[in-house]
Amino acid sequence: MTTVMVENEFGASTQPYPDLPTPMTTRGLRAQPVKDYFLWSLFNVAYCNFCCLGFMALIFSVKARDQKVLGDGYSANHYGSTSRALNLTATILSILLFVIVFALLVAGVISIHPK
């Protein structure tokens, strides 16, 4: 047993404490959570389905989610990164197409109302 000196307002007193093992902290590599980008894929299928890239991204998102459930982190990460690339491409191309069409409408090259 170990005695520890504790000081209070009336003076010093000793209190016995049992010997406790020293706590140990272990650090290991934590697996990063696998992202499947499913909601982004659904958004691209509904609104930005440029050349069916949004649909392809949705397929890879579902594959990534399935592999994550099965516990295969490597395949889930691979499918998730492919889904991210397809989603990013579909979003950028759809926004670019919208900007080009809007610019052509403003410039008068394209007319909504035929003459």
N, CA, C and O atoms as CSV, one atom per row, in Angstrom:
chain,resi,resn,atom,element,x,y,z
A,1,MET,N,N,0.822,-1.177,0.000
A,1,MET,CA,C,0.000,0.000,0.000
A,1,MET,C,C,0.866,1.240,0.000
A,1,MET,O,O,1.931,1.281,0.616
A,2,THR,N,N,0.394,2.234,-0.694
A,2,THR,CA,C,1.106,3.489,-0.776
A,2,THR,C,C,0.336,4.534,0.009
A,2,THR,O,O,-0.890,4.618,-0.076
A,3,THR,N,N,1.072,5.332,0.774
A,3,THR,CA,C,0.403,6.414,1.493
A,3,THR,C,C,0.715,7.726,0.795
A,3,THR,O,O,1.837,7.962,0.346
A,4,VAL,N,N,-0.285,8.557,0.717
A,4,VAL,CA,C,-0.158,9.840,0.046
A,4,VAL,C,C,-0.478,10.927,1.047
A,4,VAL,O,O,-1.439,10.828,1.810
A,5,MET,N,N,0.334,11.959,1.035
A,5,MET,CA,C,0.094,13.093,1.923
A,5,MET,C,C,-0.913,14.028,1.269
A,5,MET,O,O,-0.692,14.520,0.162
A,6,VAL,N,N,-2.006,14.266,1.954
A,6,VAL,CA,C,-3.032,15.172,1.465
A,6,VAL,C,C,-3.142,16.307,2.458
A,6,VAL,O,O,-3.283,16.079,3.659
A,7,GLU,N,N,-3.079,17.512,1.969
A,7,GLU,CA,C,-3.145,18.662,2.857
A,7,GLU,C,C,-4.526,19.280,2.768
A,7,GLU,O,O,-5.052,19.498,1.676
A,8,ASN,N,N,-5.100,19.555,3.905
A,8,ASN,CA,C,-6.390,20.243,3.936
A,8,ASN,C,C,-6.269,21.463,4.827
A,8,ASN,O,O,-5.165,21.808,5.248
A,9,GLU,N,N,-7.380,22.127,5.126
A,9,GLU,CA,C,-7.318,23.371,5.901
A,9,GLU,C,C,-6.919,23.159,7.361
A,9,GLU,O,O,-6.505,24.114,8.018
A,10,PHE,N,N,-7.030,21.937,7.887
A,10,PHE,CA,C,-6.693,21.668,9.277
A,10,PHE,C,C,-5.276,21.131,9.441
A,10,PHE,O,O,-4.790,21.001,10.564
A,11,GLY,N,N,-4.623,20.824,8.353
A,11,GLY,CA,C,-3.272,20.274,8.450
A,11,GLY,C,C,-3.113,19.100,7.509
A,11,GLY,O,O,-4.004,18.791,6.718
A,12,ALA,N,N,-1.972,18.455,7.606
A,12,ALA,CA,C,-1.685,17.335,6.720
A,12,ALA,C,C,-2.224,16.048,7.307
A,12,ALA,O,O,-2.198,15.853,8.522
A,13,SER,N,N,-2.698,15.194,6.468
A,13,SER,CA,C,-3.154,13.874,6.897
A,13,SER,C,C,-2.729,12.871,5.849
A,13,SER,O,O,-2.474,13.241,4.703
A,14,THR,N,N,-2.651,11.643,6.212
A,14,THR,CA,C,-2.255,10.599,5.271
A,14,THR,C,C,-3.458,9.746,4.959
A,14,THR,O,O,-4.253,9.420,5.841
A,15,GLN,N,N,-3.586,9.392,3.711
A,15,GLN,CA,C,-4.676,8.512,3.284
A,15,GLN,C,C,-4.065,7.367,2.491
A,15,GLN,O,O,-3.267,7.588,1.580
A,16,PRO,N,N,-4.441,6.155,2.838
A,16,PRO,CA,C,-3.872,5.017,2.106
A,16,PRO,C,C,-4.576,4.822,0.753
A,16,PRO,O,O,-5.800,4.917,0.665
A,17,TYR,N,N,-3.815,4.558,-0.263
A,17,TYR,CA,C,-4.353,4.225,-1.587
A,17,TYR,C,C,-3.736,2.898,-2.008
A,17,TYR,O,O,-2.538,2.687,-1.820
A,18,PRO,N,N,-4.529,2.013,-2.568
A,18,PRO,CA,C,-3.953,0.745,-3.042
A,18,PRO,C,C,-3.093,0.990,-4.281
A,18,PRO,O,O,-3.312,1.927,-5.049
A,19,ASP,N,N,-2.127,0.127,-4.435
A,19,ASP,CA,C,-1.285,0.223,-5.637
A,19,ASP,C,C,-2.121,-0.134,-6.865
A,19,ASP,O,O,-2.686,-1.224,-6.962
A,20,LEU,N,N,-2.183,0.797,-7.781
A,20,LEU,CA,C,-2.928,0.576,-9.013
A,20,LEU,C,C,-1.953,0.435,-10.163
A,20,LEU,O,O,-0.902,1.076,-10.175
A,21,PRO,N,N,-2.294,-0.393,-11.120
A,21,PRO,CA,C,-1.395,-0.513,-12.274
A,21,PRO,C,C,-1.375,0.796,-13.069
A,21,PRO,O,O,-2.354,1.542,-13.102
A,22,THR,N,N,-0.266,1.042,-13.685
A,22,THR,CA,C,-0.127,2.249,-14.485
A,22,THR,C,C,-0.950,2.101,-15.759
A,22,THR,O,O,-0.817,1.109,-16.476
A,23,PRO,N,N,-1.810,3.096,-16.044
A,23,PRO,CA,C,-2.612,2.985,-17.271
A,23,PRO,C,C,-1.718,3.113,-18.508
A,23,PRO,O,O,-0.777,3.906,-18.539
A,24,MET,N,N,-2.038,2.315,-19.512
A,24,MET,CA,C,-1.259,2.334,-20.748
A,24,MET,C,C,-2.157,2.789,-21.887
A,24,MET,O,O,-3.329,2.421,-21.965
A,25,THR,N,N,-1.592,3.582,-22.750
A,25,THR,CA,C,-2.313,4.033,-23.924
A,25,THR,C,C,-1.679,3.396,-25.146
A,25,THR,O,O,-0.477,3.529,-25.380
A,26,THR,N,N,-2.489,2.713,-25.912
A,26,THR,CA,C,-1.980,2.111,-27.142
A,26,THR,C,C,-2.596,2.844,-28.315
A,26,THR,O,O,-3.769,3.216,-28.297
A,27,ARG,N,N,-1.788,3.040,-29.322
A,27,ARG,CA,C,-2.270,3.706,-30.531
A,27,ARG,C,C,-2.090,2.761,-31.696
A,27,ARG,O,O,-1.024,2.184,-31.907
A,28,GLY,N,N,-3.149,2.626,-32.431
A,28,GLY,CA,C,-3.096,1.807,-33.624
A,28,GLY,C,C,-3.589,2.619,-34.808
A,28,GLY,O,O,-4.089,3.734,-34.659
A,29,LEU,N,N,-3.439,2.045,-35.960
A,29,LEU,CA,C,-3.932,2.715,-37.147
A,29,LEU,C,C,-5.433,2.496,-37.242
A,29,LEU,O,O,-5.913,1.363,-37.263
A,30,ARG,N,N,-6.160,3.600,-37.299
A,30,ARG,CA,C,-7.603,3.488,-37.472
A,30,ARG,C,C,-7.919,3.524,-38.945
A,30,ARG,O,O,-7.326,4.283,-39.712
A,31,ALA,N,N,-8.845,2.708,-39.318
A,31,ALA,CA,C,-9.268,2.711,-40.712
A,31,ALA,C,C,-10.137,3.932,-40.966
A,31,ALA,O,O,-11.064,4.220,-40.210
A,32,GLN,N,N,-9.828,4.635,-42.026
A,32,GLN,CA,C,-10.631,5.796,-42.388
A,32,GLN,C,C,-11.993,5.309,-42.871
A,32,GLN,O,O,-12.085,4.290,-43.555
A,33,PRO,N,N,-13.046,6.035,-42.517
A,33,PRO,CA,C,-14.360,5.610,-43.002
A,33,PRO,C,C,-14.436,5.750,-44.523
A,33,PRO,O,O,-13.975,6.738,-45.094
A,34,VAL,N,N,-15.011,4.769,-45.147
A,34,VAL,CA,C,-15.110,4.755,-46.596
A,34,VAL,C,C,-16.324,5.585,-47.005
A,34,VAL,O,O,-17.429,5.369,-46.509
A,35,LYS,N,N,-16.111,6.529,-47.908
A,35,LYS,CA,C,-17.202,7.355,-48.398
A,35,LYS,C,C,-17.706,6.767,-49.704
A,35,LYS,O,O,-16.921,6.388,-50.573
A,36,ASP,N,N,-19.039,6.693,-49.832
A,36,ASP,CA,C,-19.598,6.126,-51.056
A,36,ASP,C,C,-20.262,7.178,-51.940
A,36,ASP,O,O,-20.628,6.867,-53.073
A,37,TYR,N,N,-20.431,8.408,-51.465
A,37,TYR,CA,C,-20.972,9.526,-52.246
A,37,TYR,C,C,-22.336,9.201,-52.848
A,37,TYR,O,O,-22.619,9.578,-53.986
A,38,PHE,N,N,-23.175,8.509,-52.097
A,38,PHE,CA,C,-24.469,8.058,-52.605
A,38,PHE,C,C,-25.421,9.235,-52.842
A,38,PHE,O,O,-26.090,9.283,-53.874
A,39,LEU,N,N,-25.492,10.176,-51.907
A,39,LEU,CA,C,-26.406,11.302,-52.076
A,39,LEU,C,C,-25.995,12.194,-53.244
A,39,LEU,O,O,-26.846,12.686,-53.984
A,40,TRP,N,N,-24.712,12.397,-53.403
A,40,TRP,CA,C,-24.220,13.188,-54.535
A,40,TRP,C,C,-24.576,12.490,-55.849
A,40,TRP,O,O,-24.924,13.145,-56.831
A,41,SER,N,N,-24.488,11.170,-55.862
A,41,SER,CA,C,-24.839,10.408,-57.058
A,41,SER,C,C,-26.325,10.525,-57.361
A,41,SER,O,O,-26.713,10.675,-58.520
A,42,LEU,N,N,-27.157,10.459,-56.330
A,42,LEU,CA,C,-28.595,10.631,-56.552
A,42,LEU,C,C,-28.906,12.020,-57.094
A,42,LEU,O,O,-29.745,12.163,-57.983
A,43,PHE,N,N,-28.242,13.040,-56.572
A,43,PHE,CA,C,-28.432,14.398,-57.072
A,43,PHE,C,C,-28.029,14.484,-58.541
A,43,PHE,O,O,-28.738,15.092,-59.343
A,44,ASN,N,N,-26.900,13.881,-58.897
A,44,ASN,CA,C,-26.449,13.930,-60.283
A,44,ASN,C,C,-27.373,13.157,-61.215
A,44,ASN,O,O,-27.561,13.560,-62.363
A,45,VAL,N,N,-27.948,12.064,-60.750
A,45,VAL,CA,C,-28.889,11.325,-61.586
A,45,VAL,C,C,-30.140,12.161,-61.814
A,45,VAL,O,O,-30.682,12.179,-62.919
A,46,ALA,N,N,-30.599,12.849,-60.785
A,46,ALA,CA,C,-31.840,13.613,-60.899
A,46,ALA,C,C,-31.658,14.919,-61.662
A,46,ALA,O,O,-32.536,15.298,-62.438
A,47,TYR,N,N,-30.545,15.614,-61.463
A,47,TYR,CA,C,-30.422,16.965,-62.009
A,47,TYR,C,C,-29.266,17.147,-62.993
A,47,TYR,O,O,-29.384,17.959,-63.910
A,48,CYS,N,N,-28.185,16.446,-62.844
A,48,CYS,CA,C,-26.978,16.699,-63.652
A,48,CYS,C,C,-26.521,15.445,-64.376
A,48,CYS,O,O,-25.337,15.113,-64.336
A,49,ASN,N,N,-27.418,14.751,-65.026
A,49,ASN,CA,C,-27.058,13.480,-65.643
A,49,ASN,C,C,-26.456,13.712,-67.021
A,49,ASN,O,O,-27.041,13.325,-68.032
A,50,PHE,N,N,-25.297,14.339,-67.060
A,50,PHE,CA,C,-24.619,14.650,-68.310
A,50,PHE,C,C,-24.014,13.376,-68.885
A,50,PHE,O,O,-23.135,12.773,-68.269
A,51,CYS,N,N,-24.480,12.965,-70.062
A,51,CYS,CA,C,-23.987,11.753,-70.753
A,51,CYS,C,C,-24.038,10.517,-69.852
A,51,CYS,O,O,-23.169,9.650,-69.946
A,52,CYS,N,N,-25.010,10.433,-69.013
A,52,CYS,CA,C,-25.222,9.303,-68.096
A,52,CYS,C,C,-24.084,9.111,-67.098
A,52,CYS,O,O,-23.939,8.026,-66.535
A,53,LEU,N,N,-23.279,10.142,-66.872
A,53,LEU,CA,C,-22.208,10.023,-65.874
A,53,LEU,C,C,-22.785,9.920,-64.468
A,53,LEU,O,O,-22.219,9.236,-63.615
A,54,GLY,N,N,-23.907,10.595,-64.218
A,54,GLY,CA,C,-24.550,10.508,-62.908
A,54,GLY,C,C,-25.045,9.100,-62.617
A,54,GLY,O,O,-24.945,8.619,-61.488
A,55,PHE,N,N,-25.582,8.441,-63.642
A,55,PHE,CA,C,-26.063,7.065,-63.464
A,55,PHE,C,C,-24.900,6.116,-63.202
A,55,PHE,O,O,-24.995,5.224,-62.360
A,56,MET,N,N,-23.797,6.316,-63.932
A,56,MET,CA,C,-22.619,5.476,-63.697
A,56,MET,C,C,-22.063,5.713,-62.293
A,56,MET,O,O,-21.623,4.773,-61.632
A,57,ALA,N,N,-22.083,6.968,-61.838
A,57,ALA,CA,C,-21.621,7.269,-60.478
A,57,ALA,C,C,-22.516,6.598,-59.445
A,57,ALA,O,O,-22.036,6.128,-58.413
A,58,LEU,N,N,-23.814,6.552,-59.719
A,58,LEU,CA,C,-24.741,5.880,-58.797
A,58,LEU,C,C,-24.431,4.389,-58.705
A,58,LEU,O,O,-24.487,3.807,-57.622
A,59,ILE,N,N,-24.109,3.782,-59.819
A,59,ILE,CA,C,-23.764,2.350,-59.814
A,59,ILE,C,C,-22.518,2.113,-58.965
A,59,ILE,O,O,-22.483,1.181,-58.161
A,60,PHE,N,N,-21.492,2.954,-59.139
A,60,PHE,CA,C,-20.268,2.776,-58.348
A,60,PHE,C,C,-20.502,3.099,-56.874
A,60,PHE,O,O,-19.852,2.518,-56.005
A,61,SER,N,N,-21.420,4.017,-56.583
A,61,SER,CA,C,-21.747,4.321,-55.187
A,61,SER,C,C,-22.397,3.126,-54.501
A,61,SER,O,O,-22.089,2.808,-53.352
A,62,VAL,N,N,-23.297,2.474,-55.222
A,62,VAL,CA,C,-23.953,1.293,-54.656
A,62,VAL,C,C,-22.946,0.162,-54.472
A,62,VAL,O,O,-22.996,-0.556,-53.474
A,63,LYS,N,N,-22.027,-0.001,-55.434
A,63,LYS,CA,C,-20.984,-1.022,-55.289
A,63,LYS,C,C,-20.099,-0.726,-54.075
A,63,LYS,O,O,-19.732,-1.634,-53.329
A,64,ALA,N,N,-19.757,0.562,-53.883
A,64,ALA,CA,C,-18.924,0.935,-52.733
A,64,ALA,C,C,-19.651,0.643,-51.435
A,64,ALA,O,O,-19.048,0.152,-50.481
A,65,ARG,N,N,-20.943,0.942,-51.391
A,65,ARG,CA,C,-21.723,0.676,-50.182
A,65,ARG,C,C,-21.815,-0.819,-49.910
A,65,ARG,O,O,-21.728,-1.245,-48.759
A,66,ASP,N,N,-21.990,-1.618,-50.956
A,66,ASP,CA,C,-22.058,-3.077,-50.785
A,66,ASP,C,C,-20.734,-3.630,-50.264
A,66,ASP,O,O,-20.723,-4.479,-49.373
A,67,GLN,N,N,-19.631,-3.155,-50.811
A,67,GLN,CA,C,-18.324,-3.634,-50.357
A,67,GLN,C,C,-18.033,-3.196,-48.925
A,67,GLN,O,O,-17.371,-3.908,-48.170
A,68,LYS,N,N,-18.536,-2.017,-48.561
A,68,LYS,CA,C,-18.349,-1.550,-47.181
A,68,LYS,C,C,-19.111,-2.439,-46.212
A,68,LYS,O,O,-18.620,-2.749,-45.126
A,69,VAL,N,N,-20.309,-2.845,-46.605
A,69,VAL,CA,C,-21.101,-3.741,-45.749
A,69,VAL,C,C,-20.433,-5.104,-45.630
A,69,VAL,O,O,-20.468,-5.726,-44.569
A,70,LEU,N,N,-19.826,-5.568,-46.718
A,70,LEU,CA,C,-19.146,-6.868,-46.691
A,70,LEU,C,C,-17.823,-6.825,-45.940
A,70,LEU,O,O,-17.279,-7.872,-45.588
A,71,GLY,N,N,-17.297,-5.622,-45.688
A,71,GLY,CA,C,-16.054,-5.497,-44.935
A,71,GLY,C,C,-14.813,-5.408,-45.792
A,71,GLY,O,O,-13.701,-5.441,-45.267
A,72,ASP,N,N,-14.973,-5.295,-47.098
A,72,ASP,CA,C,-13.833,-5.174,-47.999
A,72,ASP,C,C,-13.523,-3.695,-48.193
A,72,ASP,O,O,-14.072,-3.048,-49.085
A,73,GLY,N,N,-12.647,-3.171,-47.357
A,73,GLY,CA,C,-12.342,-1.746,-47.371
A,73,GLY,C,C,-11.607,-1.299,-48.610
A,73,GLY,O,O,-11.827,-0.188,-49.092
A,74,TYR,N,N,-10.735,-2.145,-49.139
A,74,TYR,CA,C,-9.964,-1.765,-50.325
A,74,TYR,C,C,-10.876,-1.567,-51.535
A,74,TYR,O,O,-10.784,-0.552,-52.224
A,75,SER,N,N,-11.757,-2.538,-51.792
A,75,SER,CA,C,-12.675,-2.424,-52.927
A,75,SER,C,C,-13.663,-1.291,-52.722
A,75,SER,O,O,-13.998,-0.582,-53.671
A,76,ALA,N,N,-14.136,-1.110,-51.489
A,76,ALA,CA,C,-15.070,-0.029,-51.204
A,76,ALA,C,C,-14.418,1.323,-51.456
A,76,ALA,O,O,-15.053,2.231,-51.994
A,77,ASN,N,N,-13.151,1.460,-51.068
A,77,ASN,CA,C,-12.430,2.704,-51.311
A,77,ASN,C,C,-12.228,2.934,-52.811
A,77,ASN,O,O,-12.343,4.064,-53.284
A,78,HIS,N,N,-11.934,1.889,-53.544
A,78,HIS,CA,C,-11.736,2.000,-54.992
A,78,HIS,C,C,-13.027,2.434,-55.686
A,78,HIS,O,O,-13.019,3.363,-56.494
A,79,TYR,N,N,-14.127,1.764,-55.372
A,79,TYR,CA,C,-15.411,2.125,-55.981
A,79,TYR,C,C,-15.855,3.523,-55.547
A,79,TYR,O,O,-16.437,4.262,-56.341
A,80,GLY,N,N,-15.587,3.883,-54.309
A,80,GLY,CA,C,-15.950,5.210,-53.821
A,80,GLY,C,C,-15.175,6.312,-54.527
A,80,GLY,O,O,-15.741,7.355,-54.854
A,81,SER,N,N,-13.881,6.090,-54.766
A,81,SER,CA,C,-13.095,7.112,-55.465
A,81,SER,C,C,-13.516,7.223,-56.926
A,81,SER,O,O,-13.494,8.316,-57.491
A,82,THR,N,N,-13.897,6.112,-57.543
A,82,THR,CA,C,-14.411,6.165,-58.913
A,82,THR,C,C,-15.727,6.913,-58.955
A,82,THR,O,O,-15.968,7.700,-59.871
A,83,SER,N,N,-16.576,6.675,-57.976
A,83,SER,CA,C,-17.846,7.389,-57.898
A,83,SER,C,C,-17.624,8.886,-57.708
A,83,SER,O,O,-18.318,9.703,-58.315
A,84,ARG,N,N,-16.659,9.244,-56.867
A,84,ARG,CA,C,-16.354,10.659,-56.653
A,84,ARG,C,C,-15.888,11.328,-57.937
A,84,ARG,O,O,-16.305,12.444,-58.247
A,85,ALA,N,N,-15.020,10.644,-58.688
A,85,ALA,CA,C,-14.516,11.210,-59.939
A,85,ALA,C,C,-15.648,11.381,-60.957
A,85,ALA,O,O,-15.720,12.400,-61.643
A,86,LEU,N,N,-16.526,10.386,-61.052
A,86,LEU,CA,C,-17.649,10.498,-61.987
A,86,LEU,C,C,-18.619,11.597,-61.563
A,86,LEU,O,O,-19.123,12.342,-62.404
A,87,ASN,N,N,-18.879,11.698,-60.261
A,87,ASN,CA,C,-19.764,12.761,-59.765
A,87,ASN,C,C,-19.181,14.136,-60.035
A,87,ASN,O,O,-19.892,15.045,-60.465
A,88,LEU,N,N,-17.910,14.287,-59.788
A,88,LEU,CA,C,-17.258,15.573,-60.029
A,88,LEU,C,C,-17.293,15.941,-61.510
A,88,LEU,O,O,-17.565,17.091,-61.857
A,89,THR,N,N,-17.024,14.984,-62.373
A,89,THR,CA,C,-17.061,15.233,-63.813
A,89,THR,C,C,-18.466,15.593,-64.271
A,89,THR,O,O,-18.646,16.536,-65.042
A,90,ALA,N,N,-19.471,14.843,-63.799
A,90,ALA,CA,C,-20.855,15.127,-64.194
A,90,ALA,C,C,-21.298,16.498,-63.710
A,90,ALA,O,O,-21.970,17.225,-64.441
A,91,THR,N,N,-20.931,16.859,-62.491
A,91,THR,CA,C,-21.321,18.163,-61.953
A,91,THR,C,C,-20.656,19.303,-62.722
A,91,THR,O,O,-21.315,20.279,-63.081
A,92,ILE,N,N,-19.367,19.183,-62.971
A,92,ILE,CA,C,-18.645,20.252,-63.675
A,92,ILE,C,C,-19.161,20.399,-65.109
A,92,ILE,O,O,-19.392,21.518,-65.568
A,93,LEU,N,N,-19.343,19.291,-65.813
A,93,LEU,CA,C,-19.823,19.380,-67.190
A,93,LEU,C,C,-21.248,19.919,-67.269
A,93,LEU,O,O,-21.574,20.664,-68.193
A,94,SER,N,N,-22.093,19.556,-66.322
A,94,SER,CA,C,-23.468,20.070,-66.323
A,94,SER,C,C,-23.501,21.563,-66.026
A,94,SER,O,O,-24.256,22.304,-66.655
A,95,ILE,N,N,-22.697,22.006,-65.082
A,95,ILE,CA,C,-22.641,23.446,-64.782
A,95,ILE,C,C,-22.066,24.206,-65.970
A,95,ILE,O,O,-22.554,25.283,-66.313
A,96,LEU,N,N,-21.040,23.657,-66.595
A,96,LEU,CA,C,-20.436,24.292,-67.771
A,96,LEU,C,C,-21.444,24.379,-68.920
A,96,LEU,O,O,-21.517,25.406,-69.595
A,97,LEU,N,N,-22.212,23.329,-69.147
A,97,LEU,CA,C,-23.240,23.343,-70.186
A,97,LEU,C,C,-24.299,24.402,-69.890
A,97,LEU,O,O,-24.728,25.122,-70.791
A,98,PHE,N,N,-24.717,24.497,-68.637
A,98,PHE,CA,C,-25.710,25.502,-68.253
A,98,PHE,C,C,-25.165,26.914,-68.478
A,98,PHE,O,O,-25.887,27.773,-68.985
A,99,VAL,N,N,-23.927,27.165,-68.117
A,99,VAL,CA,C,-23.330,28.495,-68.291
A,99,VAL,C,C,-23.210,28.847,-69.770
A,99,VAL,O,O,-23.471,29.985,-70.159
A,100,ILE,N,N,-22.815,27.874,-70.601
A,100,ILE,CA,C,-22.679,28.133,-72.039
A,100,ILE,C,C,-24.036,28.440,-72.667
A,100,ILE,O,O,-24.160,29.386,-73.446
A,101,VAL,N,N,-25.051,27.648,-72.334
A,101,VAL,CA,C,-26.388,27.891,-72.885
A,101,VAL,C,C,-26.924,29.233,-72.405
A,101,VAL,O,O,-27.526,29.966,-73.188
A,102,PHE,N,N,-26.721,29.565,-71.153
A,102,PHE,CA,C,-27.181,30.852,-70.625
A,102,PHE,C,C,-26.465,32.018,-71.314
A,102,PHE,O,O,-27.087,33.032,-71.632
A,103,ALA,N,N,-25.157,31.869,-71.542
A,103,ALA,CA,C,-24.401,32.922,-72.216
A,103,ALA,C,C,-24.873,33.089,-73.659
A,103,ALA,O,O,-24.955,34.214,-74.154
A,104,LEU,N,N,-25.181,31.997,-74.333
A,104,LEU,CA,C,-25.683,32.086,-75.704
A,104,LEU,C,C,-27.068,32.716,-75.755
A,104,LEU,O,O,-27.392,33.433,-76.702
A,105,LEU,N,N,-27.887,32.451,-74.741
A,105,LEU,CA,C,-29.212,33.087,-74.676
A,105,LEU,C,C,-29.085,34.590,-74.447
A,105,LEU,O,O,-29.792,35.379,-75.075
A,106,VAL,N,N,-28.203,34.977,-73.565
A,106,VAL,CA,C,-28.011,36.390,-73.273
A,106,VAL,C,C,-27.418,37.113,-74.478
A,106,VAL,O,O,-27.792,38.250,-74.764
A,107,ALA,N,N,-26.503,36.467,-75.182
A,107,ALA,CA,C,-25.866,37.088,-76.336
A,107,ALA,C,C,-26.798,37.161,-77.541
A,107,ALA,O,O,-26.512,37.892,-78.490
A,108,GLY,N,N,-27.877,36.440,-77.527
A,108,GLY,CA,C,-28.833,36.469,-78.631
A,108,GLY,C,C,-28.543,35.479,-79.722
A,108,GLY,O,O,-29.208,35.495,-80.757
A,109,VAL,N,N,-27.569,34.612,-79.525
A,109,VAL,CA,C,-27.265,33.590,-80.522
A,109,VAL,C,C,-28.387,32.565,-80.568
A,109,VAL,O,O,-28.769,32.102,-81.643
A,110,ILE,N,N,-28.906,32.219,-79.420
A,110,ILE,CA,C,-30.040,31.297,-79.322
A,110,ILE,C,C,-31.253,32.125,-78.924
A,110,ILE,O,O,-31.170,32.969,-78.031
A,111,SER,N,N,-32.372,31.884,-79.583
A,111,SER,CA,C,-33.586,32.614,-79.226
A,111,SER,C,C,-34.646,31.618,-78.779
A,111,SER,O,O,-34.821,30.558,-79.381
A,112,ILE,N,N,-35.334,31.973,-77.730
A,112,ILE,CA,C,-36.394,31.110,-77.207
A,112,ILE,C,C,-37.655,31.278,-78.058
A,112,ILE,O,O,-38.344,30.304,-78.362
A,113,HIS,N,N,-37.942,32.499,-78.430
A,113,HIS,CA,C,-39.135,32.806,-79.224
A,113,HIS,C,C,-38.732,32.969,-80.683
A,113,HIS,O,O,-38.013,33.912,-81.015
A,114,PRO,N,N,-39.179,32.073,-81.564
A,114,PRO,CA,C,-38.809,32.212,-82.972
A,114,PRO,C,C,-39.475,33.448,-83.591
A,114,PRO,O,O,-40.555,33.863,-83.169
A,115,LYS,N,N,-38.825,34.015,-84.578
A,115,LYS,CA,C,-39.359,35.213,-85.236
A,115,LYS,C,C,-40.240,34.875,-86.391
A,115,LYS,O,O,-40.767,35.772,-87.049
